[in-house]
Amino acid sequence: MTQAEPAVLVAEDNEDIRELVVHQLRRMGVNVLQAENGRTALDLALSRQPALVLMDMDMPVMTGFEAVAELRLRGYTKPIYALTGHGEGPEAERALSSGCDALLAKPIRSDVLRAHVQSVLARPGGVL
Amino acid sequence: MTGTRRTNPAEITRDSLQPRVVWLEKDLEQLVTRFLRRKEDELARLRQALSGADFETIRKLGHDLKGAGEGFGFPELSILGAKFELAARAADAELIAVHITTMERYLKRLQVRFD
């Protein structure tokens, strides 16, 4: 495993959830980038090319929906998981149609987060 | 006033006076301490929002609490968050006041230990 490159971008405006997810990822030995709004997330994802983006969809400045759509438009092809309180329904469908690959429902369970992140980062080109 | 009976926030039961002990992993100590400090701050924000009938702020605080509480080891706070969110959507000030009292009482009873 290398820690030379950022592995996961956590985009979440809720400080509690962001701190918890970052803590869990660091315990896994994953390098983490953080953003507290969609605009910063967009800029960081394009400039640092993390292997995975965990994106809250309801953020200020630029929503997660807008950021994901823009990322896909600008050629970011790596996985994006929506962090959402809605595991199904219109918001979940909107997250997927805007370009997310999957949903991670809040409250986020550490074992579920670990399984998803390990699965993504273990793929060829990942950092684990 | 509807015919539905609601919990009286002033009602003190034996259970409501018992400490609520939660054991968490030692490496979560700093994170959880910050989290609980922010919940105390949010209680004040909830009271202020209620006094100004600012239901959108209450909805957002409730939504965030719902999303965070269980992840830190406090499922009761996630449930309360959902209740705040629902009550705020219904602009039900009376019910929100009950939930604020419940949250305040929960935080007072809470004893977090780390090992």
gemmi code that builds the backbone of each chain (N, CA, C; Angstrom):
import gemmi

chains = {
    "A": [
        ("MET", (0.845, -1.205, 0.000), (0.000, 0.000, 0.000), (0.878, 1.252, 0.000)),
        ("THR", (0.491, 2.205, -0.791), (1.226, 3.460, -0.777), (0.333, 4.565, -0.263)),
        ("GLN", (0.928, 5.547, 0.401), (0.147, 6.697, 0.833), (0.608, 7.930, 0.076)),
        ("ALA", (1.259, 7.696, -1.060), (1.820, 8.810, -1.808), (0.733, 9.635, -2.495)),
        ("GLU", (-0.373, 8.987, -2.867), (-1.411, 9.691, -3.606), (-2.709, 9.680, -2.810)),
        ("PRO", (-3.504, 10.715, -2.941), (-4.794, 10.709, -2.253), (-5.677, 9.596, -2.793)),
        ("ALA", (-6.395, 8.966, -1.923), (-7.193, 7.820, -2.344), (-8.683, 8.122, -2.373)),
        ("VAL", (-9.166, 8.837, -1.359), (-10.612, 9.053, -1.251), (-10.891, 10.516, -0.926)),
        ("LEU", (-11.832, 11.092, -1.651), (-12.294, 12.450, -1.363), (-13.620, 12.361, -0.615)),
        ("VAL", (-13.680, 12.970, 0.560), (-14.914, 13.018, 1.345), (-15.489, 14.428, 1.228)),
        ("ALA", (-16.615, 14.544, 0.556), (-17.279, 15.835, 0.369), (-18.559, 15.831, 1.194)),
        ("GLU", (-18.547, 16.578, 2.274), (-19.674, 16.546, 3.227), (-19.657, 17.839, 4.035)),
        ("ASP", (-20.772, 18.554, 4.052), (-20.796, 19.826, 4.787), (-21.058, 19.636, 6.274)),
        ("ASN", (-21.622, 18.503, 6.657), (-21.854, 18.238, 8.079), (-20.530, 17.838, 8.724)),
        ("GLU", (-20.063, 18.686, 9.627), (-18.746, 18.472, 10.245), (-18.684, 17.140, 10.998)),
        ("ASP", (-19.776, 16.797, 11.679), (-19.806, 15.541, 12.435), (-19.558, 14.354, 11.510)),
        ("ILE", (-20.333, 14.292, 10.463), (-20.245, 13.138, 9.561), (-18.908, 13.127, 8.835)),
        ("ARG", (-18.460, 14.316, 8.409), (-17.171, 14.373, 7.698), (-16.037, 13.874, 8.602)),
        ("GLU", (-16.007, 14.351, 9.829), (-14.944, 13.929, 10.748), (-14.991, 12.420, 11.004)),
        ("LEU", (-16.197, 11.892, 11.139), (-16.331, 10.457, 11.431), (-15.866, 9.614, 10.240)),
        ("VAL", (-16.292, 9.990, 9.045), (-15.895, 9.221, 7.855), (-14.392, 9.321, 7.632)),
        ("VAL", (-13.848, 10.506, 7.792), (-12.395, 10.684, 7.629), (-11.640, 9.825, 8.649)),
        ("HIS", (-12.126, 9.818, 9.881), (-11.498, 9.003, 10.929), (-11.525, 7.524, 10.541)),
        ("GLN", (-12.666, 7.059, 10.077), (-12.792, 5.639, 9.715), (-11.873, 5.293, 8.544)),
        ("LEU", (-11.790, 6.193, 7.580), (-10.919, 5.923, 6.423), (-9.449, 5.911, 6.834)),
        ("ARG", (-9.077, 6.833, 7.693), (-7.670, 6.881, 8.122), (-7.305, 5.633, 8.927)),
        ("ARG", (-8.261, 5.135, 9.685), (-8.009, 3.879, 10.409), (-7.747, 2.729, 9.445)),
        ("MET", (-8.289, 2.841, 8.238), (-8.050, 1.815, 7.217), (-6.728, 2.046, 6.490)),
        ("GLY", (-6.051, 3.137, 6.818), (-4.794, 3.445, 6.153), (-4.963, 4.156, 4.826)),
        ("VAL", (-6.141, 4.747, 4.638), (-6.445, 5.422, 3.379), (-6.099, 6.904, 3.484)),
        ("ASN", (-5.475, 7.431, 2.451), (-5.272, 8.881, 2.387), (-6.594, 9.563, 2.054)),
        ("VAL", (-6.819, 10.718, 2.648), (-8.128, 11.355, 2.515), (-7.982, 12.820, 2.120)),
        ("LEU", (-8.837, 13.228, 1.216), (-9.026, 14.645, 0.903), (-10.406, 15.038, 1.427)),
        ("GLN", (-10.576, 16.311, 1.817), (-11.857, 16.730, 2.380), (-12.374, 17.988, 1.691)),
        ("ALA", (-13.682, 18.027, 1.539), (-14.341, 19.229, 1.011), (-15.634, 19.441, 1.774)),
        ("GLU", (-15.983, 20.710, 2.009), (-17.221, 20.972, 2.741), (-18.288, 21.606, 1.868)),
        ("ASN", (-18.035, 21.656, 0.577), (-19.098, 22.054, -0.351), (-18.806, 21.463, -1.730)),
        ("GLY", (-19.804, 21.534, -2.594), (-19.682, 20.901, -3.897), (-18.628, 21.534, -4.778)),
        ("ARG", (-18.447, 22.832, -4.668), (-17.470, 23.530, -5.504), (-16.047, 23.066, -5.173)),
        ("THR", (-15.729, 23.015, -3.883), (-14.401, 22.550, -3.470), (-14.206, 21.090, -3.868)),
        ("ALA", (-15.262, 20.311, -3.720), (-15.182, 18.896, -4.108), (-14.864, 18.763, -5.593)),
        ("LEU", (-15.541, 19.558, -6.393), (-15.310, 19.527, -7.847), (-13.858, 19.868, -8.165)),
        ("ASP", (-13.367, 20.934, -7.594), (-11.992, 21.373, -7.860), (-10.977, 20.319, -7.424)),
        ("LEU", (-11.190, 19.766, -6.217), (-10.243, 18.766, -5.698), (-10.273, 17.482, -6.517)),
        ("ALA", (-11.448, 17.063, -6.901), (-11.551, 15.812, -7.669), (-10.854, 15.951, -9.022)),
        ("LEU", (-11.028, 17.102, -9.650), (-10.410, 17.293, -10.967), (-8.891, 17.446, -10.853)),
        ("SER", (-8.433, 18.137, -9.834), (-6.990, 18.396, -9.742), (-6.221, 17.230, -9.126)),
        ("ARG", (-6.853, 16.483, -8.206), (-6.113, 15.425, -7.491), (-6.503, 14.014, -7.931)),
        ("GLN", (-7.572, 13.885, -8.684), (-7.979, 12.584, -9.226), (-8.001, 11.468, -8.176)),
        ("PRO", (-8.760, 11.625, -7.089), (-8.859, 10.542, -6.106), (-9.480, 9.293, -6.732)),
        ("ALA", (-9.186, 8.139, -6.125), (-9.696, 6.873, -6.652), (-11.184, 6.703, -6.394)),
        ("LEU", (-11.693, 7.461, -5.434), (-13.105, 7.354, -5.055), (-13.555, 8.686, -4.467)),
        ("VAL", (-14.776, 9.072, -4.809), (-15.380, 10.266, -4.199), (-16.613, 9.833, -3.414)),
        ("LEU", (-16.673, 10.267, -2.160), (-17.878, 10.081, -1.341), (-18.544, 11.446, -1.242)),
        ("MET", (-19.702, 11.581, -1.864), (-20.293, 12.907, -2.065), (-21.648, 13.041, -1.370)),
        ("ASP", (-21.725, 13.958, -0.406), (-23.029, 14.347, 0.126), (-23.757, 15.102, -0.977)),
        ("MET", (-25.043, 14.882, -1.113), (-25.762, 15.503, -2.228), (-26.362, 16.859, -1.855)),
        ("ASP", (-26.502, 17.103, -0.546), (-27.164, 18.328, -0.083), (-26.133, 19.239, 0.581)),
        ("MET", (-25.401, 19.981, -0.255), (-24.330, 20.846, 0.273), (-24.513, 22.278, -0.231)),
        ("PRO", (-23.916, 23.220, 0.502), (-24.019, 24.627, 0.069), (-23.060, 24.941, -1.072)),
        ("VAL", (-23.190, 26.119, -1.607), (-22.369, 26.685, -2.689), (-22.659, 25.961, -4.000)),
        ("MET", (-22.386, 24.673, -4.030), (-22.751, 23.836, -5.176), (-23.229, 22.500, -4.608)),
        ("THR", (-24.388, 22.043, -5.024), (-24.907, 20.792, -4.453), (-24.087, 19.608, -4.954)),
        ("GLY", (-24.252, 18.493, -4.275), (-23.599, 17.269, -4.740), (-24.089, 16.863, -6.112)),
        ("PHE", (-25.368, 17.059, -6.371), (-25.928, 16.714, -7.689), (-25.203, 17.497, -8.789)),
        ("GLU", (-25.051, 18.782, -8.547), (-24.391, 19.632, -9.552), (-22.921, 19.252, -9.707)),
        ("ALA", (-22.262, 19.004, -8.587), (-20.839, 18.674, -8.638), (-20.598, 17.358, -9.384)),
        ("VAL", (-21.441, 16.374, -9.113), (-21.274, 15.070, -9.768), (-21.530, 15.193, -11.269)),
        ("ALA", (-22.585, 15.890, -11.610), (-22.886, 16.062, -13.040), (-21.738, 16.763, -13.756)),
        ("GLU", (-21.183, 17.762, -13.117), (-20.076, 18.507, -13.720), (-18.817, 17.631, -13.827)),
        ("LEU", (-18.580, 16.840, -12.802), (-17.419, 15.925, -12.839), (-17.541, 14.951, -14.009)),
        ("ARG", (-18.702, 14.386, -14.186), (-18.886, 13.442, -15.295), (-18.732, 14.156, -16.638)),
        ("LEU", (-19.275, 15.366, -16.695), (-19.174, 16.150, -17.934), (-17.719, 16.438, -18.276)),
        ("ARG", (-16.904, 16.629, -17.250), (-15.506, 16.996, -17.476), (-14.572, 15.792, -17.434)),
        ("GLY", (-15.143, 14.601, -17.566), (-14.332, 13.418, -17.811), (-13.832, 12.668, -16.610)),
        ("TYR", (-14.369, 12.956, -15.425), (-13.963, 12.190, -14.250), (-14.718, 10.861, -14.284)),
        ("THR", (-13.980, 9.742, -14.428), (-14.633, 8.446, -14.647), (-14.565, 7.513, -13.443)),
        ("LYS", (-13.877, 7.930, -12.391), (-13.734, 7.027, -11.237), (-15.031, 6.990, -10.419)),
        ("PRO", (-15.131, 6.009, -9.512), (-16.409, 5.853, -8.780), (-16.760, 7.057, -7.902)),
        ("ILE", (-18.024, 7.369, -7.909), (-18.581, 8.382, -7.003), (-19.747, 7.738, -6.265)),
        ("TYR", (-19.665, 7.757, -4.931), (-20.754, 7.234, -4.110), (-21.472, 8.405, -3.446)),
        ("ALA", (-22.786, 8.385, -3.531), (-23.583, 9.425, -2.876), (-23.759, 9.089, -1.393)),
        ("LEU", (-23.476, 10.064, -0.543), (-23.800, 9.935, 0.884), (-25.175, 10.561, 1.067)),
        ("THR", (-26.149, 9.751, 1.400), (-27.494, 10.288, 1.438), (-28.321, 9.664, 2.545)),
        ("GLY", (-29.235, 10.437, 3.056), (-30.171, 9.923, 4.046), (-31.332, 9.197, 3.390)),
        ("HIS", (-31.324, 9.179, 2.062), (-32.430, 8.567, 1.322), (-31.882, 7.400, 0.498)),
        ("GLY", (-32.054, 6.186, 1.015), (-31.548, 5.007, 0.310), (-32.368, 4.663, -0.913)),
        ("GLU", (-33.547, 5.238, -1.003), (-34.396, 5.022, -2.169), (-35.297, 6.233, -2.342)),
        ("GLY", (-36.053, 6.228, -3.437), (-36.941, 7.357, -3.686), (-36.337, 8.348, -4.655)),
        ("PRO", (-37.022, 9.496, -4.835), (-36.611, 10.453, -5.876), (-35.182, 10.973, -5.704)),
        ("GLU", (-34.762, 11.233, -4.451), (-33.414, 11.777, -4.271), (-32.354, 10.739, -4.623)),
        ("ALA", (-32.613, 9.499, -4.267), (-31.675, 8.426, -4.612), (-31.596, 8.268, -6.126)),
        ("GLU", (-32.739, 8.302, -6.769), (-32.765, 8.168, -8.236), (-32.045, 9.345, -8.891)),
        ("ARG", (-32.244, 10.519, -8.315), (-31.590, 11.711, -8.868), (-30.069, 11.613, -8.706)),
        ("ALA", (-29.623, 11.077, -7.576), (-28.180, 10.924, -7.354), (-27.584, 9.992, -8.402)),
        ("LEU", (-28.263, 8.895, -8.664), (-27.747, 7.932, -9.641), (-27.790, 8.523, -11.056)),
        ("SER", (-28.870, 9.221, -11.358), (-28.980, 9.772, -12.715), (-28.030, 10.939, -12.939)),
        ("SER", (-27.581, 11.566, -11.854), (-26.628, 12.670, -12.039), (-25.202, 12.156, -12.221)),
        ("GLY", (-25.002, 10.852, -12.003), (-23.681, 10.296, -12.278), (-23.043, 9.502, -11.158)),
        ("CYS", (-23.753, 9.342, -10.034), (-23.204, 8.521, -8.938), (-23.315, 7.041, -9.315)),
        ("ASP", (-22.350, 6.268, -8.803), (-22.347, 4.838, -9.091), (-23.141, 4.044, -8.067)),
        ("ALA", (-23.230, 4.557, -6.855), (-23.913, 3.832, -5.785), (-24.262, 4.803, -4.671)),
        ("LEU", (-25.034, 4.310, -3.715), (-25.466, 5.127, -2.580), (-24.928, 4.537, -1.290)),
        ("LEU", (-24.496, 5.409, -0.383), (-24.153, 4.990, 0.979), (-25.116, 5.721, 1.904)),
        ("ALA", (-25.987, 4.960, 2.549), (-27.035, 5.578, 3.357), (-26.498, 6.033, 4.710)),
        ("LYS", (-26.922, 7.208, 5.121), (-26.624, 7.711, 6.461), (-27.730, 7.254, 7.425)),
        ("PRO", (-27.421, 6.958, 8.675), (-26.093, 6.960, 9.294), (-25.186, 5.904, 8.656)),
        ("ILE", (-23.935, 6.282, 8.447), (-23.015, 5.397, 7.754), (-22.406, 4.416, 8.751)),
        ("ARG", (-22.594, 3.146, 8.488), (-22.002, 2.114, 9.355), (-20.570, 1.877, 8.930)),
        ("SER", (-19.680, 1.769, 9.908), (-18.257, 1.652, 9.591), (-17.950, 0.381, 8.813)),
        ("ASP", (-18.657, -0.727, 9.116), (-18.375, -1.968, 8.384), (-18.817, -1.859, 6.932)),
        ("VAL", (-19.914, -1.157, 6.693), (-20.397, -0.972, 5.322), (-19.440, -0.067, 4.553)),
        ("LEU", (-19.026, 1.018, 5.201), (-18.079, 1.936, 4.565), (-16.791, 1.186, 4.203)),
        ("ARG", (-16.292, 0.422, 5.154), (-15.045, -0.312, 4.935), (-15.167, -1.265, 3.739)),
        ("ALA", (-16.262, -1.992, 3.695), (-16.446, -2.962, 2.614), (-16.469, -2.274, 1.247)),
        ("HIS", (-17.202, -1.161, 1.157), (-17.295, -0.455, -0.125), (-15.943, 0.119, -0.530)),
        ("VAL", (-15.289, 0.760, 0.410), (-14.026, 1.430, 0.077), (-12.958, 0.403, -0.293)),
        ("GLN", (-12.886, -0.667, 0.460), (-11.895, -1.699, 0.140), (-12.170, -2.302, -1.225)),
        ("SER", (-13.433, -2.494, -1.525), (-13.782, -3.068, -2.819), (-13.321, -2.163, -3.968)),
        ("VAL", (-13.563, -0.878, -3.812), (-13.177, 0.065, -4.881), (-11.665, 0.185, -4.986)),
        ("LEU", (-11.006, 0.334, -3.839), (-9.574, 0.601, -3.894), (-8.751, -0.640, -4.228)),
        ("ALA", (-9.353, -1.805, -4.108), (-8.631, -3.036, -4.440), (-8.629, -3.289, -5.954)),
        ("ARG", (-9.411, -2.529, -6.679), (-9.439, -2.708, -8.136), (-8.113, -2.293, -8.756)),
        ("PRO", (-7.796, -2.793, -9.935), (-6.562, -2.363, -10.594), (-6.505, -0.838, -10.685)),
        ("GLY", (-5.371, -0.286, -10.298), (-5.253, 1.169, -10.300), (-5.569, 1.776, -8.974)),
        ("GLY", (-6.130, 0.967, -8.033), (-6.401, 1.457, -6.690), (-5.115, 1.540, -5.893)),
        ("VAL", (-5.225, 2.013, -4.692), (-4.011, 2.212, -3.906), (-3.857, 1.219, -2.771)),
        ("LEU", (-4.860, 0.354, -2.555), (-4.712, -0.630, -1.475), (-4.098, -1.906, -2.015)),
    ],
    "B": [
        ("MET", (-55.425, 22.030, 19.509), (-54.937, 20.886, 20.275), (-55.686, 19.639, 19.815)),
        ("THR", (-54.952, 18.635, 19.423), (-55.598, 17.413, 18.974), (-55.848, 16.516, 20.172)),
        ("GLY", (-56.540, 15.415, 19.911), (-56.818, 14.476, 20.984), (-55.650, 13.550, 21.286)),
        ("THR", (-54.558, 13.644, 20.486), (-53.423, 12.748, 20.688), (-52.670, 13.120, 21.963)),
        ("ARG", (-52.403, 12.112, 22.819), (-51.659, 12.387, 24.041), (-50.181, 12.500, 23.712)),
        ("ARG", (-49.554, 13.513, 24.231), (-48.127, 13.700, 24.010), (-47.390, 13.599, 25.332)),
        ("THR", (-46.124, 13.247, 25.213), (-45.317, 13.165, 26.427), (-45.174, 14.551, 27.025)),
        ("ASN", (-45.432, 14.645, 28.300), (-45.239, 15.920, 28.978), (-43.754, 16.108, 29.258)),
        ("PRO", (-43.144, 17.167, 28.710), (-41.708, 17.338, 28.895), (-41.318, 17.474, 30.354)),
        ("ALA", (-42.270, 17.872, 31.193), (-41.936, 18.052, 32.605), (-42.077, 16.742, 33.384)),
        ("GLU", (-42.586, 15.728, 32.696), (-42.843, 14.456, 33.361), (-41.516, 13.755, 33.670)),
        ("ILE", (-41.306, 13.418, 34.917), (-40.062, 12.745, 35.296), (-40.381, 11.309, 35.681)),
        ("THR", (-39.804, 10.399, 34.938), (-39.985, 8.986, 35.248), (-38.689, 8.454, 35.849)),
        ("ARG", (-38.784, 7.252, 36.452), (-37.574, 6.663, 37.029), (-36.514, 6.487, 35.944)),
        ("ASP", (-36.958, 6.022, 34.755), (-36.001, 5.767, 33.680), (-35.307, 7.044, 33.230)),
        ("SER", (-36.055, 8.144, 33.217), (-35.480, 9.393, 32.719), (-34.408, 9.942, 33.640)),
        ("LEU", (-34.308, 9.398, 34.845), (-33.287, 9.873, 35.777), (-32.055, 8.969, 35.804)),
        ("GLN", (-32.150, 7.820, 35.147), (-31.030, 6.884, 35.159), (-29.933, 7.355, 34.205)),
        ("PRO", (-28.652, 7.182, 34.590), (-27.590, 7.498, 33.640), (-27.662, 6.556, 32.443)),
        ("ARG", (-27.301, 7.082, 31.296), (-27.255, 6.256, 30.079), (-25.776, 6.059, 29.765)),
        ("VAL", (-25.259, 4.879, 30.073), (-23.831, 4.625, 29.900), (-23.582, 4.015, 28.521)),
        ("VAL", (-22.668, 4.613, 27.782), (-22.303, 4.112, 26.455), (-20.799, 3.870, 26.440)),
        ("TRP", (-20.410, 2.667, 26.047), (-18.987, 2.340, 25.936), (-18.565, 2.454, 24.476)),
        ("LEU", (-17.456, 3.167, 24.260), (-16.951, 3.325, 22.887), (-15.454, 3.055, 22.861)),
        ("GLU", (-14.943, 2.855, 21.656), (-13.508, 2.593, 21.519), (-12.701, 3.835, 21.894)),
        ("LYS", (-11.546, 3.559, 22.496), (-10.704, 4.642, 22.999), (-10.314, 5.634, 21.898)),
        ("ASP", (-10.074, 5.139, 20.714), (-9.583, 6.054, 19.673), (-10.665, 6.989, 19.138)),
        ("LEU", (-11.898, 6.810, 19.631), (-12.977, 7.730, 19.240), (-13.141, 8.880, 20.236)),
        ("GLU", (-12.333, 8.882, 21.285), (-12.589, 9.799, 22.396), (-12.621, 11.266, 21.963)),
        ("GLN", (-11.593, 11.698, 21.255), (-11.547, 13.118, 20.857), (-12.710, 13.462, 19.925)),
        ("LEU", (-12.951, 12.547, 18.989), (-14.015, 12.762, 18.004), (-15.378, 12.876, 18.697)),
        ("VAL", (-15.641, 11.964, 19.609), (-16.938, 11.935, 20.286), (-17.089, 13.127, 21.230)),
        ("THR", (-15.997, 13.511, 21.879), (-16.060, 14.665, 22.781), (-16.439, 15.926, 21.987)),
        ("ARG", (-15.814, 16.096, 20.816), (-16.169, 17.253, 19.963), (-17.625, 17.151, 19.513)),
        ("PHE", (-18.025, 15.955, 19.131), (-19.401, 15.742, 18.655), (-20.414, 16.137, 19.735)),
        ("LEU", (-20.185, 15.677, 20.957), (-21.156, 15.963, 22.029), (-21.152, 17.440, 22.411)),
        ("ARG", (-19.991, 18.074, 22.317), (-19.931, 19.517, 22.587), (-20.785, 20.270, 21.553)),
        ("ARG", (-20.683, 19.821, 20.308), (-21.483, 20.474, 19.261), (-22.975, 20.236, 19.487)),
        ("LYS", (-23.346, 19.092, 20.054), (-24.774, 18.833, 20.321), (-25.311, 19.803, 21.382)),
        ("GLU", (-24.467, 20.121, 22.347), (-24.881, 21.111, 23.348), (-25.113, 22.462, 22.674)),
        ("ASP", (-24.210, 22.827, 21.776), (-24.384, 24.086, 21.026), (-25.665, 24.043, 20.191)),
        ("GLU", (-25.914, 22.884, 19.609), (-27.091, 22.764, 18.743), (-28.391, 22.843, 19.539)),
        ("LEU", (-28.353, 22.404, 20.784), (-29.544, 22.576, 21.630), (-29.910, 24.055, 21.735)),
        ("ALA", (-28.895, 24.870, 21.936), (-29.141, 26.317, 22.022), (-29.670, 26.850, 20.686)),
        ("ARG", (-29.117, 26.349, 19.582), (-29.589, 26.795, 18.262), (-31.025, 26.343, 18.013)),
        ("LEU", (-31.352, 25.146, 18.486), (-32.726, 24.645, 18.319), (-33.709, 25.510, 19.102)),
        ("ARG", (-33.320, 25.850, 20.331), (-34.211, 26.696, 21.146), (-34.409, 28.055, 20.478)),
        ("GLN", (-33.308, 28.604, 19.997), (-33.381, 29.925, 19.348), (-34.252, 29.857, 18.090)),
        ("ALA", (-34.051, 28.806, 17.303), (-34.833, 28.655, 16.064), (-36.309, 28.481, 16.394)),
        ("LEU", (-36.593, 27.731, 17.449), (-37.996, 27.525, 17.823), (-38.638, 28.839, 18.249)),
        ("SER", (-37.885, 29.640, 18.999), (-38.454, 30.913, 19.457), (-38.722, 31.856, 18.288)),
        ("GLY", (-37.979, 31.682, 17.198), (-38.209, 32.511, 16.015), (-39.040, 31.816, 14.957)),
        ("ALA", (-39.625, 30.668, 15.293), (-40.416, 29.879, 14.336), (-39.627, 29.604, 13.058)),
        ("ASP", (-38.334, 29.372, 13.217), (-37.463, 29.087, 12.074), (-37.419, 27.573, 11.859)),
        ("PHE", (-38.456, 27.059, 11.220), (-38.590, 25.607, 11.085), (-37.577, 25.021, 10.105)),
        ("GLU", (-37.093, 25.806, 9.155), (-36.106, 25.293, 8.203), (-34.783, 24.981, 8.917)),
        ("THR", (-34.377, 25.865, 9.834), (-33.152, 25.585, 10.603), (-33.330, 24.332, 11.447)),
        ("ILE", (-34.497, 24.182, 12.049), (-34.759, 22.992, 12.871), (-34.757, 21.732, 12.002)),
        ("ARG", (-35.342, 21.824, 10.823), (-35.357, 20.676, 9.915), (-33.938, 20.260, 9.541)),
        ("LYS", (-33.104, 21.265, 9.221), (-31.726, 20.969, 8.811), (-30.916, 20.381, 9.977)),
        ("LEU", (-31.073, 20.964, 11.162), (-30.364, 20.425, 12.335), (-30.827, 18.992, 12.632)),
        ("GLY", (-32.129, 18.775, 12.502), (-32.657, 17.430, 12.721), (-32.135, 16.445, 11.688)),
        ("HIS", (-32.106, 16.875, 10.445), (-31.615, 16.016, 9.358), (-30.157, 15.623, 9.606)),
        ("ASP", (-29.354, 16.592, 9.997), (-27.935, 16.323, 10.258), (-27.758, 15.406, 11.474)),
        ("LEU", (-28.576, 15.627, 12.496), (-28.495, 14.786, 13.702), (-28.876, 13.341, 13.363)),
        ("LYS", (-29.897, 13.202, 12.542), (-30.332, 11.871, 12.109), (-29.195, 11.146, 11.392)),
        ("GLY", (-28.468, 11.885, 10.569), (-27.405, 11.272, 9.769), (-26.149, 10.956, 10.554)),
        ("ALA", (-25.965, 11.631, 11.688), (-24.690, 11.495, 12.400), (-24.777, 10.648, 13.668)),
        ("GLY", (-25.871, 10.741, 14.415), (-25.934, 10.176, 15.767), (-25.517, 8.719, 15.868)),
        ("GLU", (-26.134, 7.884, 15.065), (-25.877, 6.445, 15.171), (-24.434, 6.101, 14.810)),
        ("GLY", (-23.881, 6.826, 13.858), (-22.503, 6.565, 13.461), (-21.517, 6.778, 14.596)),
        ("PHE", (-21.871, 7.662, 15.519), (-21.001, 7.926, 16.669), (-21.308, 6.986, 17.845)),
        ("GLY", (-22.343, 6.183, 17.714), (-22.702, 5.258, 18.790), (-23.916, 5.687, 19.584)),
        ("PHE", (-24.663, 6.649, 19.038), (-25.831, 7.168, 19.752), (-27.087, 7.082, 18.871)),
        ("PRO", (-27.631, 5.870, 18.714), (-28.805, 5.726, 17.836), (-29.998, 6.558, 18.304)),
        ("GLU", (-30.072, 6.808, 19.630), (-31.190, 7.616, 20.132), (-31.163, 9.023, 19.515)),
        ("LEU", (-29.954, 9.535, 19.267), (-29.862, 10.879, 18.675), (-30.299, 10.857, 17.204)),
        ("SER", (-30.025, 9.770, 16.508), (-30.515, 9.667, 15.121), (-32.037, 9.639, 15.100)),
        ("ILE", (-32.620, 8.915, 16.047), (-34.091, 8.851, 16.116), (-34.657, 10.230, 16.442)),
        ("LEU", (-34.022, 10.906, 17.392), (-34.477, 12.261, 17.736), (-34.344, 13.199, 16.542)),
        ("GLY", (-33.252, 13.051, 15.802), (-33.051, 13.880, 14.607), (-34.188, 13.713, 13.616)),
        ("ALA", (-34.590, 12.456, 13.419), (-35.710, 12.185, 12.500), (-36.991, 12.827, 13.016)),
        ("LYS", (-37.166, 12.791, 14.339), (-38.375, 13.395, 14.920), (-38.372, 14.918, 14.766)),
        ("PHE", (-37.196, 15.526, 14.966), (-37.094, 16.975, 14.733), (-37.453, 17.313, 13.288)),
        ("GLU", (-36.923, 16.515, 12.375), (-37.136, 16.788, 10.955), (-38.634, 16.713, 10.617)),
        ("LEU", (-39.289, 15.674, 11.105), (-40.725, 15.513, 10.838), (-41.537, 16.639, 11.470)),
        ("ALA", (-41.224, 16.956, 12.720), (-41.981, 18.004, 13.415), (-41.764, 19.362, 12.756)),
        ("ALA", (-40.537, 19.589, 12.266), (-40.251, 20.866, 11.601), (-41.020, 20.970, 10.283)),
        ("ARG", (-41.077, 19.861, 9.557), (-41.838, 19.868, 8.293), (-43.307, 20.174, 8.544)),
        ("ALA", (-43.807, 19.739, 9.710), (-45.210, 19.988, 10.066), (-45.383, 21.317, 10.799)),
        ("ALA", (-44.272, 22.047, 10.997), (-44.293, 23.322, 11.743), (-44.983, 23.145, 13.094)),
        ("ASP", (-44.694, 22.031, 13.763), (-45.346, 21.707, 15.030), (-44.447, 22.161, 16.188)),
        ("ALA", (-44.638, 23.390, 16.628), (-43.774, 23.979, 17.654), (-43.885, 23.235, 18.984)),
        ("GLU", (-45.086, 22.804, 19.298), (-45.297, 22.110, 20.571), (-44.479, 20.815, 20.623)),
        ("LEU", (-44.522, 20.071, 19.541), (-43.792, 18.805, 19.486), (-42.276, 19.041, 19.473)),
        ("ILE", (-41.855, 20.078, 18.779), (-40.421, 20.399, 18.752), (-39.927, 20.715, 20.164)),
        ("ALA", (-40.735, 21.429, 20.918), (-40.348, 21.752, 22.302), (-40.184, 20.478, 23.123)),
        ("VAL", (-41.054, 19.499, 22.890), (-40.940, 18.214, 23.589), (-39.623, 17.535, 23.207)),
        ("HIS", (-39.314, 17.544, 21.925), (-38.081, 16.880, 21.458), (-36.829, 17.584, 22.007)),
        ("ILE", (-36.889, 18.883, 22.112), (-35.748, 19.615, 22.684), (-35.515, 19.178, 24.134)),
        ("THR", (-36.615, 19.077, 24.872), (-36.500, 18.627, 26.262), (-35.945, 17.207, 26.338)),
        ("THR", (-36.410, 16.353, 25.451), (-35.925, 14.970, 25.414), (-34.431, 14.926, 25.117)),
        ("MET", (-33.997, 15.727, 24.155), (-32.572, 15.744, 23.798), (-31.722, 16.278, 24.949)),
        ("GLU", (-32.224, 17.322, 25.573), (-31.500, 17.910, 26.704), (-31.349, 16.873, 27.826)),
        ("ARG", (-32.439, 16.169, 28.104), (-32.416, 15.172, 29.169), (-31.478, 14.012, 28.805)),
        ("TYR", (-31.518, 13.610, 27.538), (-30.646, 12.521, 27.088), (-29.174, 12.899, 27.270)),
        ("LEU", (-28.824, 14.101, 26.843), (-27.414, 14.522, 26.941), (-26.972, 14.639, 28.405)),
        ("LYS", (-27.893, 15.052, 29.255), (-27.551, 15.150, 30.687), (-27.312, 13.772, 31.294)),
        ("ARG", (-28.105, 12.803, 30.866), (-27.994, 11.445, 31.425), (-26.799, 10.694, 30.861)),
        ("LEU", (-26.333, 11.123, 29.713), (-25.339, 10.352, 28.972), (-23.987, 10.321, 29.688)),
        ("GLN", (-23.469, 9.139, 29.850), (-22.118, 8.967, 30.390), (-21.348, 8.097, 29.398)),
        ("VAL", (-20.394, 8.713, 28.720), (-19.629, 7.979, 27.714), (-18.319, 7.530, 28.327)),
        ("ARG", (-18.024, 6.253, 28.162), (-16.762, 5.698, 28.656), (-16.018, 5.061, 27.496)),
        ("PHE", (-14.707, 5.152, 27.581), (-13.881, 4.668, 26.476), (-12.949, 3.575, 26.963)),
        ("ASP", (-12.814, 2.543, 26.147), (-11.824, 1.514, 26.506), (-11.101, 1.002, 25.268)),
    ],
}
model = gemmi.Model(1)
for chain_id, residues in chains.items():
    chain = gemmi.Chain(chain_id)
    for i, (resn, *xyz) in enumerate(residues, 1):
        res = gemmi.Residue()
        res.name, res.seqid = resn, gemmi.SeqId(i, " ")
        for name, pos in zip(("N", "CA", "C"), xyz):
            atom = gemmi.Atom()
            atom.name, atom.element = name, gemmi.Element(name[0])
            atom.pos, atom.b_iso = gemmi.Position(*pos), 0.0
            res.add_atom(atom)
        chain.add_residue(res)
    model.add_chain(chain)
structure = gemmi.Structure()
structure.add_model(model)
structure.setup_entities()
